[in-house]
Amino acid sequence: MQGRAAGFMDDHNELAICVQNAYKSYGYWKPVNVLHDINLNVPKGFIYGLLGPSGCGKTTLLRCLVGRLQLNNGQLTVLGAAPGSRGHGVPGHKVGFMPQETALYKDFNISEILHYFGRLHNMTRKDILNRESFLIAFLDLPSKTKKIYQLSGGQQRRVSLACALLQQPELLILDEPTVGVDPLLREKIWSHLILISKTNGTTIVITTHYIEEARKANRVGLMRSGRILAEDEPLALLDKYNQSSLENVFLHLCVADQNRVLSKLKQTVNITNDQHRHLTTATNALVINDQNGADVIDRENCLANVSVDSEITVQTSLNDRATDGHGIQILANGTILPKQVKPPQVVKSPLLRVKRAAIDCCVFPHAHKIWALMVKDLTLIKGSIGFLIFQFLIPVLQVSLFCLCIGRDPHHIPLAVVNEEASANYPTGNRSLSLLSKIDSEYIKLHSYKNISEATLYARRGDYDGIMSIRANFSQAIIDKLTQFKSDPATLDQGAIHLSLDMTNQQVTYVMQSSILNAAQLFIKEFLIENKIDPRIADPPVIIEKPIYGDTSPHFLNFAAPGMMISIIFFLAIGLTSLIFVVEKKEGLLERSWVAGMTLVSLDKFF
Ligand SMILES: Nc1ncnc2c1ncn2[C@@H]1O[C@H](COP(=O)(O)OP(=O)(O)OP(=O)(O)O)[C@@H](O)[C@H]1O
């Protein structure tokens, strides 16, 4: 492999990945540093093995490479441009990403999931089918109609790998692809990776917990606590550290790193000699001699050692290499790469970013991506008919309940009446009774009170939606007003009914007002007939003609139901979409689809 690497460099003089002084932290208020001054170079067509214990930042680095995370500091170029830059295929068809979690739609079968990613990558049906048969045979997968949830964990990981390999991308980012895979198949997978890196020039970045399998890589990077401790060809590392296995090289580097950290601690933090002796003894205890006399390290203890303080800069073997103005040139045999990859100019201005995002939102996405998402959603729905029925039944049920419980016109609205004419034993007549009898009892329920203060008390308590009061001389005032045409303030005040309504419910107020106005109009007409006057003069000077739309007497239900239906459907759709987003994000599906190029909009065709 190593000999091949040097030869290969002559033909492939470009770096596929170039990371310079990369820093990444999580969290805003209390940031936790995860990557510290990472420098990493992967020439095109190389297999790069990224090795390190759990939690050292491998996945974080891979997520930065595929454009899912932004570095806090430093430069990152993938296939010649910054991930996520316009028109770049990373994220997109140029990168095949296999995340650590399975990240597959469990209700899909193998063929459906491969077709989904194939459509996202704009592959033709024929190409998808060809790749599907190859990958199923190559990865020893069961029948393509088998659902993902019916597969074992190892089989699911293999399907996940198949999705990453599907479009034969220029760059493969594989996060622990060989976990839970049969050793023979693991060998086969590595052979395939080596083959595609040689024949297609595919660049592969792979993380693995099986350190020894990384010997097959062209270069390996050994990572610990967010730093790259060493980066070189596997054999060169073995030679340099005089070890028989990469595992021992790594453990040696861990101990050396630990010692460096401790001595740095001693310099920067005021620790006592006793404390230092104690820590050094603890570290040295990790190294024991094996039968051959070579140093063997207690792996468990070593990997579970104290975390490195983020403020302490550790000189790594990487820093020992020759650098020039643009960064590091690699090759263990001293060959210098002829072509420099220019670091991308990161857009730091938030204003410019917002502007770009605003432009992005106005552009229509690619049709093939919409098609892929539509087919995916239909496949999901097809697989859960019960859910579909529930989705259709819920609005029907909600609208029915609304019509039954809320949508009807208000009925039997309680109204307190203070009839002073009745209390005074009708001194000038009982026309107030005639007026009250004309109020439609279907809509308004009258309750008599002797005085206004008592009625106000109960109305304020919420027992009534209003108070109606009639003066003691109501009958006489009506006669004076309508037959003698008297219009002095006393007559006008006494010849009217006085209403104080609760105006907080517009619909209830409207029904009360129109019922009482109708009753008053009927009362006046009756009075005019009694006095041989044409009742039509009591009609208001407004004639309501045939309506343009709707009924002559509109109902609240007719007005409210359509709005209600639209609201229910809208919020149901929003709720379900949010639910799907949350579930997909939680299971890593969203990230995977994003890396495959699914964005809200895509500008590839414009830039
Ligand atoms: N979203 C996050 N928010 C905060 N901290 C995170 C987040 N993701 C990862 N970390 C932390 O960053 C560190 C590195 O995590 P990362 O997943 O990159 O490690 P890893 O080397 O891939 O580990 P493993 O091999 O177990 O997957 C860990 O300490 C982890 O707790």
The ligand as an SDF file (V2000), in Angstrom:
LIG
                    3D

 31 33  0  0  0  0  0  0  0  0999 V2000
  -24.0300   17.9460   19.6910 N   0  0  0  0  0  0  0  0  0  0  0  0
  -23.1170   17.9350   20.6770 C   0  0  0  0  0  0  0  0  0  0  0  0
  -23.1910   18.8240   21.6840 N   0  0  0  0  0  0  0  0  0  0  0  0
  -22.2720   18.8470   22.6660 C   0  0  0  0  0  0  0  0  0  0  0  0
  -21.2320   17.9880   22.7440 N   0  0  0  0  0  0  0  0  0  0  0  0
  -21.1200   17.0640   21.7700 C   0  0  0  0  0  0  0  0  0  0  0  0
  -22.0480   16.9870   20.6890 C   0  0  0  0  0  0  0  0  0  0  0  0
  -21.6750   15.9700   19.8790 N   0  0  0  0  0  0  0  0  0  0  0  0
  -20.5590   15.4470   20.4270 C   0  0  0  0  0  0  0  0  0  0  0  0
  -20.2280   16.0990   21.5620 N   0  0  0  0  0  0  0  0  0  0  0  0
  -19.0690   15.8420   22.4140 C   0  0  0  0  0  0  0  0  0  0  0  0
  -17.9190   16.0060   21.6140 O   0  0  0  0  0  0  0  0  0  0  0  0
  -16.9550   15.0250   21.9400 C   0  0  0  0  0  0  0  0  0  0  0  0
  -16.5540   14.2830   20.6700 C   0  0  0  0  0  0  0  0  0  0  0  0
  -17.6700   13.5740   20.1910 O   0  0  0  0  0  0  0  0  0  0  0  0
  -17.6080   12.7260   18.8560 P   0  0  0  0  0  0  0  0  0  0  0  0
  -18.9460   12.1210   18.6220 O   0  0  0  0  0  0  0  0  0  0  0  0
  -17.0450   13.5640   17.7920 O   0  0  0  0  0  0  0  0  0  0  0  0
  -16.5570   11.5970   19.2700 O   0  0  0  0  0  0  0  0  0  0  0  0
  -16.1240   10.2570   18.5050 P   0  0  0  0  0  0  0  0  0  0  0  0
  -14.6480   10.2400   18.5100 O   0  0  0  0  0  0  0  0  0  0  0  0
  -16.8010   10.1640   17.2020 O   0  0  0  0  0  0  0  0  0  0  0  0
  -16.6760    9.1420   19.4960 O   0  0  0  0  0  0  0  0  0  0  0  0
  -17.2860    7.7030   19.1000 P   0  0  0  0  0  0  0  0  0  0  0  0
  -16.1890    6.9230   18.4820 O   0  0  0  0  0  0  0  0  0  0  0  0
  -17.7600    7.1590   20.3980 O   0  0  0  0  0  0  0  0  0  0  0  0
  -18.3950    8.0050   18.1620 O   0  0  0  0  0  0  0  0  0  0  0  0
  -17.5720   14.1200   22.9860 C   0  0  0  0  0  0  0  0  0  0  0  0
  -17.0740   14.4960   24.2380 O   0  0  0  0  0  0  0  0  0  0  0  0
  -19.0520   14.4160   22.9070 C   0  0  0  0  0  0  0  0  0  0  0  0
  -19.6280   14.3230   24.1720 O   0  0  0  0  0  0  0  0  0  0  0  0
  1  2  1  0
  2  3  1  0
  2  7  2  0
  3  4  2  0
  4  5  1  0
  5  6  2  0
  6  7  1  0
  6 10  1  0
  7  8  1  0
  8  9  2  0
  9 10  1  0
 10 11  1  0
 11 12  1  0
 11 30  1  0
 12 13  1  0
 13 14  1  0
 13 28  1  0
 14 15  1  0
 15 16  1  0
 16 17  2  0
 16 18  1  0
 16 19  1  0
 19 20  1  0
 20 21  2  0
 20 22  1  0
 20 23  1  0
 23 24  1  0
 24 25  2  0
 24 26  1  0
 24 27  1  0
 28 29  1  0
 28 30  1  0
 30 31  1  0
M  END
$$$$
